[in-house]
Amino acid sequence: MRILHTMLRVGNLERALAFYTEVLGMKLLRQQDYPAGRFTLAFVGYGEEREEAAIELTHNWDTDHYELGTGFGHIALEVDDAAAYCDAVKQRGGEVVREAGPMKHGTTVIAFLRDPDGYLIELIQKA
């Protein structure tokens, strides 16, 4: 068994795809429109879905934004250098909401980004 994907509902698919591909460097793995249901599914990730987990971006055509709620926490990405990655994200127009540094009560270096729909992405620096 393995994790296949995490699904996020996005208000503007083009904006979300630009963030995940241009700012975070993921690839658009596949995309399918469902006209009868008035939605589009786009899968992004760093590798092929048969080998790695992906993020499913669900765009319901008649909804331009969502309330994030209190249950969802974040998506986590492993990076070699969290501070350098934060700098690169800012240069590409992304929002860093917590700069790289040790986690509270620990030594692991982390940082947090926010995607265009408000979802948090945690960067965890390789040990």
PyMOL commands that set and color helices and strands:
alter all, ss='L'
color gray80, all
select helices_A, chain A and resi 13-23+82-91
alter helices_A, ss='H'
color red, helices_A
select strands_A, chain A and resi 5-9+27-34+39-45+54-60+75-79+95-102+109-114+120-125
alter strands_A, ss='S'
color yellow, strands_A
deselect
rebuild
show_as cartoon
